[in-house]
Amino acid sequence: MASPLKKLVGQTAIYGLSSILGRFLNYLLTPLYTSELVFSPDQYGIITEMYAYVAFLVVLLTYGMETAFFRYFAAQKEKGNEKVFSTALISLILTSFAFIAIVSVFAQPIAETLGYPNDKEYISWFGIIVGLDALVAVPLAKLRAENKAFRFAFINFVFIAVNIGLNLFFLAYCLPKYQAGEINWLVETFYDPDTGVGYVFIANLIASGVRFLLMLPDMLRERFQFDPVIWRKMMRYGIPLLVAGLAGIVNETLDRAMLKWMLIGDQGELMTMTQLGIYGACYKLSIVITLCIQAYRYAAEPFFFDQAESSQARAIYARMLHLFFAFVMLIFLVVTLYLDIFKYFIPNEAYWVGLDIVPVLLLANVFLGVYYNLSVWYKLTDKTMYGSYIAIGGALLTIGLNFALIPILGFRGSAWATLICYFSMAAASYIVGQRFYPVPYKLKKVGSYFALAMVLYFASLYLPDVGSVIMYTIHTLMIGLFAIIVIYFEFLKEKKHAPSH
């Protein structure tokens, strides 16, 4: 069992360079965006809202084709799987360019509907961003399926570097120069203060275009063969995943839209967008766990399918969950016990009123990661419709809880709705999955890690005021204690009880 898990760890590490490290560098733009000289909370609220729509649309435009590609690419290894890739690619080319054309034509009415009548260019830019991001999904998936992790990492690094570089150019170089009256030819040529948050979107647009161009040789190298039979199989497999994906995005991002539309009548546009900006900025502090989940998923999804025929597959899946859960709970403790330090990641104190939602959102993302681990059963048994049912149930729960809690708690209600939703989805996936594809998860072990982390977290809240040095020393010892206990039970004790060969 050790060898497959070592392979998974190695692949996760490589994908982590492009996913965790790359996205972490992108994540470091948050202090820039939230500084007092760049965007106020209400302006940051625009960024938060627009990227919520992007997440939804990318899932819609890939319509489960990425996972369907993994399923049938692996299934047809012996027969030759070139048609699987070209069929999926042709399908995405047609739908992506159709989407870009439609959004470009109707940019003005869409902008008016969203409340940005004077910024229709935002809509046109995002139409192209979403279309290109959807189009490269399967070519990037092919790199993962063929274990070309280094090329995958390189392409994502270039995307991140271009995006970050342009953000720094516009917002960390041109903007301060303009505000200080030190206008040179670069500032005069490339910077317009009226564009404002639009520079965030322009940077993303150019980066998406560069990534598309880097992937273009891989796409053109293939023989374009469209197989209707394979396409119908992939669509039958992928559509339930699309439904699940859309429902999942509702769980992840609908709260931003609901905050805007539910509060704007009572509090006015400025106060509402300020709340949305505070929520979006504090949400970023919980994304440390999301970044780890992303890197893990890149490696784990093809790994699940590769190990499906192994006699020890279920034992491997169980151990994957135990190790994953212990790791993300360790991250939970690091962030929450050092939150007084992490908060400076958001330099403008106007955002700090929302810091109390960070532990809640961290736990929500922990259970989202658990759900991704547990979802292996319906992907391997081709019962993807059950994944749709669970995700739709989560989406309905999210909508209901946000309707109930936002009027009472504001953005804090959205945070609690997110936690309850992801916990419920993980529980439902476990219960149903054990019926169709039993995996020997050790719930007592997982529960013990959770209980220990919670005891340490709440104990830290009630420590007397003993000064920063002593307090952080105690917090560090708490984190060390958790890590030592995990190492003992996951590695030392496991090794002791492992069967000898």
N, C-alpha and C positions, 0 to 999 in steps of 0.2 A: 504493500500500500504506500510505502514511503516514496517510491519512485514517481508514480503519477502525481502525488502531492508536491514533490519537489519540482516537477515540470510546471505545475500550476503556479507555484510561487515564483519560479523563474520568469514565466510569461507575464505574470502580474507585475513583477518588478520592472520589466521592459515597458509594458504598457503604462506602468505608473510614471515612467519618465516623461511620457507624452501626455498622459492624462492627469495624474496627480500633480507632478511638478509643473507641467505646462499650464494646466488650469489654475494651479496655485499662483503662478506668476500673473496670470490674468486676474485672479482673485485679488491680487495685491493692488489692482487699480481702484478698489473700493476706497482706500484712504485718500486717493486722489479725488475721486468723485465727491466724497463726503466732506472734503475740507471746506472751510468757510469761504475761501477765495474762488472755488469752482462752482459747485451746485448746492443750493439750499435744499432742505428736505422735500419741499414741494416739487422742485425740478428733478430731484432724484426719483420722485414718485413716477414721473413720466417714463424714465428708463425701466423702473420696476414693472410698470404696466405693460409696456411694449414687448418686453422680453417674455412676459407671461403668455402673450398671444403667439409669439414665435415658437415656444415650446409646444403649444397645442398644434400649430400648423405643420411643424416638421413631422410629428407623429402621423398626422392626417395624410401627408403627402408621401410618406414611406409605406403606409398601409400594411404593416407587418411583413414587408418584403425582405427585410434584413434577416429576421429569424427564419423565415421560410427558405431563404437562400441557404443558410447553414444546414437546415434540415435536409434539403434535397441535394445540396452539393456533397454532403457526407454520404448520403444514401446512394449516390451514383458514382462513387469513386472508381469502382471497377469497370463500369460501362463507359466512362468518359463523361465528364460533367460540364463541358464547355457550353452546352446549350442552356444549362441552368443559369449561368452567369449572364449570357447575352440576352436571354429571355427576360430576366429580371431588369437588366439595364435598359433595354428598349422600352419596357413598360414605364420605368421611372423617367426616362427622357421625355416621353410623350406627355405624361401627367405634369411633370415639373415645368416644362416650357408652356404648357397650356395655362397653368396657374400664374406664371409670371405675366403672360399676356393679359389674362383677365384682370389681375390686380392693377396692372398699369393702366388699363382702360377705365376702370372704375375707382381710381385712387381718390378722387375728390369726394364722391358720395361716401366712401368708406371712412375717409378722414372726418367728415362731418358727423357721421354716426358715432365715432369714437370720441368726439369732442375736440378735435384738432383741425378745424376748418381752414386754418391758415398754414397748415403744415402737411399738405398732401404728399410732399416729397418723402416724408417719413414712410408713408404707405408704399410708395413705389420702391424705395430702397429695401424695405423689409420683404416685399414680394420677391425681389431678386435674391436676397439673402436666403430666404426659406427655400426657394426653388433650387438654388445651387447646393445648399446643405442636404436636401433630400436626394438630389441626383447623385452625390458622391457616397451615399450611405452604403450601397451594395459594393462598389469598387473598394471601399475601405474594409468592408466585411470580408471580401475575398482575400485581402492581405492577411487578415486575422485567420481565416480558414486555412491558408497556406503557410501559416506560422512565419510570415514575413514581418515580424514584430518591429524590426529596426527600421524598415521603410515606412511602416505605419507611424512609428514614433517620429521619424524625420518630417513627414508631411504635416503631422499635427504640430510639431515644434515650429515649423515655418508659419503655419496659420497663426499660432499664438504670438510669435515674434512680430509678425506684420501688424497684428491687431494692437499689441501692446506698444510697439514702436510708434504707430500713428496716433494712439491716444496720448502718449507722452509728448509727441511733437505738437499736437493741437492744444492740449490742455495744460501741459507742464512747461512748454516753451513759448508757444505763440500767445496764449492767454495772459500769462504774467507780463510778457513783453508789451502787449497791447495795453494792459491796465497801468503799467508804469510809464507809458508814453514813449517807450523805446522801440519804435516801429522801424524795422529794417525791410529789405526786399522780400525776405521769406515770409514775414508776417503780413506784409502788404499783399503778396501774391496769393497766399494760401489760407489766410484767416479772415473770417467775417464774424464779428461778435454777435450778429443776429442769428447765426446758425445755432449757437448754444449747445444743448444736449445732442443736437444733430450730428456733432462730430463723433460722438460715441458710435452712432449708427453708420456713419461714413467709414470709419475705421473697420468696423465689422464687415461692411460690404466689400471693401477692397481685399480684406483678408480671405473672405469666402471666395472671391474671384481668383486669387492666387492659388488657393487650395484646389479649386476646380482645374486650373491650368496644369498644376502638378500631377493631377490624376488623369488628365486627358490622354497622355501616351498609353497608360494602362487600358483605358477604354478603347482607344483606336486600334490597339494591338490585337484585340479579339475579333474573331469572325462573327459578324452580326447575324445570328440565326434566331428567329423567333419561333418557338415551339408552342402552339396553342394548348397542347395536352399538358405539358409541364406548367405552363402559365396558369391553367385552370386549377391544377393541383396546388400550386403555390398560393393562389388566391384563396382557395378553400381553407388552406392551412393558415394563411396570413390574416384574413378578414377578422376572425375572432380575436387575433392578437391586436389588430387595429382597434377594435372595440375596447379591448382591455387597455391598450395604450392610451386611447382618448380618455377613457375613464380615469386612468392613472394620472394623466396630465390635469384633468379636472381636480383630482386630489392634490396635486402638487402646486397648481397655479391659479385655480379659479378664485381662491380667497382674495388675491390681489384685485381682480375685477369686481368681486362682490363688495369688498371694502369701499371701492370707489363709488359704485352705483347705489349702495345702501346708505352711505354716510353723506353723500354730496348734498342731498336735500335738506338734511338737518344741520350740517356744520358748514356748508359753503365749500366752494372748490378749493380755496387755499388751504383750509384746515384739513380737508379730506386728503388732498395730495400730500400734505405734510405727514399725516398718519401713515399713508401708503409708503412714503419715502423712509420713515422711521422703521416700519415693519420690514421693508426690503433690505435696508442696511443691516439691521440686527439679524435677519435671516441669514445673511452672509456668514455670520460667526458660527452658525450651525452647519455650514456647508463643508467644514473640514471632514466630517463623516461622509458626506455625499461624494466628495472627491475620492475618498478611499473606495466607496462602493462602485464608483464609475470604473476605476482601474480594475477592480476585482471582477466586475461584470464583463469587461472586454476579454479577459482571459477565461473566465468561468463558463461563459455561454458555449463556446466551441468545445471546451473541456468536458462539459456535461455530456455532449453528444459523443465525443471520442471515447468516453469511459462507459457508455451505455451497455456495451456487450460484455464488459468485464464481470467476472464472477463476484468481485468485491465492490462493484459500483456503489451499492447502497451504503455500505460501510464507509466508503470514501466520502459520499455526499454528507453523511452524518458528521463525520469528523471535520469536513469543511465548515459546516454550520457552527460547530463548537468553537473552532479556532477563530472564525470570523466574528462571532458574537463577543468572545473575550476581547478581541482586538478593538472593536468599536466601543465597547464599554470602557476600555482603558482610555480611548480618545475622549469619551464623555467626561471622565474624571479630570483629565488634563485641562480641558477647556473650562469646565465649571469651577475647578479649584484654583485656576489662575485667571478667572474672568476679569479681575481688577487690572490685570496686565493686558489681556486680549482686547479689552474695551478700547484701548488706545489705537487699535487697528482702525477705528472710526474716530478720526481726530476732532470732529466737531461735537461738542458736548450736547448740542441740541438733539442729537440722535440717542443719547444714553438713557433717556426715559424708558426705552423699550428693552433694556438689557435683561429684564426679568423673564422675557420669553425665550431666551437663549437655551436654558436647560430643557425646557419643554420641547423646543424644536430639535434639539440634539437627540432626545429620546425618540421623537417621531422618526427621525432619519435612521436611528438604530433599528426600529421595527420595520422600516421600509427595506433596509438591507436584509433583515431576516426573511421578509416576504420574497425578495428576489431569490434567496437561497432555496426557500421552500417551493418556489414555482417550478422547479425542475420536473416535478411529477407530471404536470399536464403537458409540458413540452415533449417529454420522452414518450408519453403514451398517446400522443396526438389528440388529447382531450382539451384542446386549447379553448373550446367554448366555456369550459368551467373557469378558466382564467378570466374570460370576459364577464361571467356572472359575478365572480368575486370583485373584480374591478368596478363593475357597474354598481354593485352593492356599496362599495367604498365611496364611489362618486355621489350616490344618493345620500349616504351618511354625511359626507362632506358638505353637500349643499344644505341639508337639513340643519346640521349643527351650526354652520355659518349664519344661516337665517335666524337661528335661535340665539346665538351667542354674540354676534357682532353688535346688535343694538344695546346689549348689556355691557360687554367688555371691550368693544372696539377691536383693535388688531390683536389683543390678547385672546379674544374669543376665537379668532382664526388659528392661532397657535395651538390652543387646546383641541380644536376640531381636527387639526392635522394629526396630532398625537393619537387621539381616539380612533380616527380612521385607519391609520397604518397598523395600530395594534390589532384592530378588528380584522383587517385583511390578512395579517399574518396568522391569526388564530383560525380564521376560516380556511385558509389554504392548508394549514396543518391538519385540521380535522377531516377535510374532504380528501386531501392527498393520501392520508394513511389508509383510506378505504381502497383507493385505486392503485397506489404504488407505495406500499409500506417501506419506510426508511427508519432504521433504528436510532432515531435521535434520542439523546439522553436529556430529557426535559429537566430532571432534577439538577443536573450539572449546569445547564443553561440558567435555570431559575436561581441557583446558588450564586452564580456570577452576577446576575442582576441584583439580587438582594444585597450582596456584599457591596457592590458599587453604590447602591442607594443609601445604605447605612453610612458609608464613608462620606457621601455627598451631604446628607442631612447633618451628620456630626460636624462637618466643616462649617455649617451655617450657625451652629450654636457655640462655637469656640469663643471664649472670652477675648476681649481686646488685649492681646499680648504683644502688639507691635508687629510690623510687617515682616521683619526678618524671621522671628520665631514662628509666625503664622505660616509663612511660605515653607519653612522647614518642616512643619507638621504636615502641611499639604503634600509636600514631596514624599515624606515617609508614608503617607496614606496611599499615594499612587504606587510607590515601591512595594508596599505590602500586597496590593491587588496584583501587581505584575508577578511577584514571587509565587503567590498562591496559584495563579494561572499556569506558570511555568511548571510548578510541581505536578499539578493534576493533568496537564495536557502533554507533558513531555517526560518527566522523570517517572511518574507513576504509570503512565501508559507504556513506557518502555519496559518497566519492571514486569508488567502483566502481559506483555506481548508474547505470543507463542514463539518458541525457539524453532529454528529451521536447521 
